[in-house]
Amino acid sequence: MRTPQEAFADVRPVIECLDLLARPVADAVRGWSGPVPVRELLYVDTDPDRADTAVLVESYGAWLLDVSANCVVVAGKRGGVVTLAACVVLSTTRVDVNGAARRELGARKASFAAMDTAIGESGMEFGGITPIGLPADWPLLVDAAVADTPYVLLGSGSRRGKLIVPGKALAGLAGAQVVEGLGV
């Protein structure tokens, strides 16, 4: 299987690119204590106009779709209480919001969080939200297929740039739950 690093000419350890990251992501990288060494987290500088997965793979190679992941913010509701959570799935799938995500959150109802809520609460840009640096009290649901992927390409907290991260690093983030069938 090809790795995302092969698609880009300039791939650097993310620890060397903190000034290019959204503040919460940079803070999380500075304090990294994940299951892999921080130097295994990589950064590639990309055009913000190519942040959306479809445009990115069209520009850098269709094969990247198989090693790209999306992080979406979901709002689960139960008894008037709203819980925000992040769901990470491969780009070839969609989050099973009303099935797997809703069950994992113990919610009666679940939906994608409003854009203003997602960016306001995460401190990241829409289209670049990443699981690294999200609020500590958010559940993080990681599809098992993401956890099993050697390296995934995903947002960096802003529309400019992408992170390349081992799937096991995402599965090992604080509060992460690996969920079979989160991506459908």
C-alpha positions as CSV (number, residue, x, y, z in Angstrom):
1,M,0.0,0.0,0.0
2,R,1.3,3.4,-0.9
3,T,1.7,6.0,1.8
4,P,0.6,9.7,1.6
5,Q,4.2,10.9,1.9
6,E,4.8,9.7,-1.7
7,A,2.4,12.3,-3.1
8,F,4.2,15.4,-1.8
9,A,7.7,16.8,-2.5
10,D,8.1,18.5,0.9
11,V,7.1,16.4,3.9
12,R,8.4,17.6,7.2
13,P,7.9,16.5,10.9
14,V,5.0,18.5,12.2
15,I,7.1,19.5,15.2
16,E,9.1,21.7,12.8
17,C,5.9,23.4,11.4
18,L,4.1,24.6,14.6
19,D,3.8,28.1,13.2
20,L,1.7,26.8,10.3
21,L,-0.8,25.0,12.5
22,A,-4.0,26.2,14.2
23,R,-3.2,27.0,17.8
24,P,-5.0,24.0,19.5
25,V,-3.1,21.6,17.1
26,A,0.2,23.3,17.7
27,D,-0.4,23.1,21.5
28,A,-1.2,19.4,21.3
29,V,1.9,18.7,19.2
30,R,4.0,20.6,21.8
31,G,2.6,18.5,24.6
32,W,2.5,15.3,22.6
33,S,2.4,12.1,24.6
34,G,0.7,9.8,22.1
35,P,1.5,6.2,21.3
36,V,4.1,7.0,18.6
37,P,7.0,9.5,18.7
38,V,6.0,13.0,17.7
39,R,8.5,12.9,14.8
40,E,6.3,10.3,13.1
41,L,3.6,13.0,12.8
42,L,4.2,14.7,9.5
43,Y,3.1,17.9,7.8
44,V,2.7,18.9,4.1
45,D,2.0,22.4,3.1
46,T,-0.9,22.5,0.6
47,D,-3.0,25.1,-1.1
48,P,-6.1,26.0,1.0
49,D,-8.2,26.0,-2.1
50,R,-7.4,22.2,-2.4
51,A,-8.3,21.3,1.2
52,D,-11.5,19.5,0.3
53,T,-10.8,15.8,-0.2
54,A,-12.2,15.6,-3.8
55,V,-10.1,18.5,-5.0
56,L,-7.0,17.3,-3.1
57,V,-7.0,13.9,-4.7
58,E,-7.7,15.3,-8.1
59,S,-4.7,17.6,-7.7
60,Y,-2.2,15.2,-6.0
61,G,-3.4,11.7,-7.1
62,A,-6.6,9.7,-7.0
63,W,-4.9,6.9,-5.0
64,L,-4.8,9.3,-2.0
65,L,-8.5,8.8,-1.5
66,D,-7.6,5.3,-0.1
67,V,-5.3,6.8,2.6
68,S,-7.2,10.0,3.4
69,A,-9.4,10.5,6.5
70,N,-12.0,13.0,7.4
71,C,-12.7,14.3,10.9
72,V,-16.2,15.5,11.4
73,V,-17.9,17.0,14.5
74,V,-21.1,15.4,15.6
75,A,-23.7,16.7,18.2
76,G,-25.4,14.0,20.2
77,K,-28.5,14.9,22.2
78,R,-30.1,13.2,25.1
79,G,-32.5,14.8,27.6
80,G,-31.6,18.4,26.6
81,V,-27.8,17.7,27.0
82,V,-25.7,18.1,23.9
83,T,-22.4,16.3,23.6
84,L,-19.9,17.3,20.9
85,A,-17.7,14.5,19.5
86,A,-15.3,14.0,16.7
87,C,-15.6,11.1,14.3
88,V,-12.7,10.0,12.1
89,V,-13.4,7.9,9.1
90,L,-11.7,7.0,5.8
91,S,-12.5,9.4,3.0
92,T,-14.0,6.6,1.0
93,T,-16.8,6.3,3.7
94,R,-19.3,8.5,5.5
95,V,-19.8,8.7,9.3
96,D,-22.8,6.5,10.4
97,V,-24.1,9.4,12.5
98,N,-27.6,7.9,13.3
99,G,-26.2,4.4,13.9
100,A,-22.7,3.8,15.3
101,A,-22.0,7.4,16.4
102,R,-25.3,7.9,18.1
103,R,-25.0,4.6,20.0
104,E,-21.4,5.3,21.1
105,L,-22.5,8.7,22.4
106,G,-25.5,7.2,24.2
107,A,-27.6,9.8,22.5
108,R,-31.2,9.6,21.4
109,K,-30.5,11.9,18.5
110,A,-27.3,12.7,16.6
111,S,-26.5,15.0,13.7
112,F,-23.6,16.8,12.2
113,A,-22.7,19.9,14.4
114,A,-23.5,23.3,12.9
115,M,-20.4,24.8,11.2
116,D,-20.3,27.7,13.6
117,T,-20.4,25.3,16.6
118,A,-17.7,23.0,15.1
119,I,-15.2,25.8,14.4
120,G,-16.0,27.9,17.5
121,E,-15.7,25.0,19.9
122,S,-12.7,23.3,18.2
123,G,-10.7,26.5,17.4
124,M,-10.0,25.1,14.0
125,E,-11.1,26.0,10.5
126,F,-14.0,24.2,8.8
127,G,-12.5,21.8,6.2
128,G,-9.4,21.3,8.3
129,I,-10.6,20.0,11.6
130,T,-8.4,17.3,12.9
131,P,-8.6,15.0,16.0
132,I,-5.2,16.3,17.3
133,G,-5.9,19.3,19.5
134,L,-9.6,18.9,20.0
135,P,-11.1,19.8,23.4
136,A,-10.1,17.1,26.0
137,D,-13.7,16.5,27.1
138,W,-14.9,15.5,23.6
139,P,-15.3,11.9,22.8
140,L,-13.2,10.9,19.9
141,L,-14.6,8.0,17.7
142,V,-12.1,6.5,15.3
143,D,-13.2,4.0,12.7
144,A,-11.3,0.7,13.0
145,A,-10.3,1.0,9.3
146,V,-8.5,4.3,10.2
147,A,-6.8,2.8,13.1
148,D,-5.5,-0.1,10.9
149,T,-4.1,2.2,8.2
150,P,-0.3,2.7,8.4
151,Y,-0.6,6.4,7.6
152,V,-3.6,8.6,6.9
153,L,-3.7,12.1,5.4
154,L,-6.1,14.4,7.2
155,G,-6.6,18.1,8.2
156,S,-4.1,20.1,10.1
157,G,-6.6,22.4,11.9
158,S,-6.6,24.9,9.1
159,R,-7.4,24.6,5.4
160,R,-3.8,25.2,4.6
161,G,-1.7,22.0,5.0
162,K,-2.4,18.4,5.9
163,L,-1.1,16.0,8.5
164,I,0.2,12.5,7.8
165,V,-0.3,10.4,10.9
166,P,-0.1,6.7,11.7
167,G,-3.6,5.3,12.2
168,K,-2.5,3.8,15.5
169,A,-1.6,7.3,16.7
170,L,-5.1,8.5,16.2
171,A,-6.5,5.4,17.9
172,G,-4.2,6.1,20.9
173,L,-5.2,9.7,21.5
174,A,-6.6,10.5,24.9
175,G,-10.3,9.7,25.0
176,A,-10.2,7.8,21.6
177,Q,-12.5,4.9,21.1
178,V,-12.0,2.6,18.1
179,V,-15.4,1.8,16.6
180,E,-16.0,-0.9,14.1
181,G,-18.4,0.2,11.4
182,L,-18.3,4.0,12.2
183,G,-17.6,4.6,8.5
184,V,-20.1,3.3,6.1
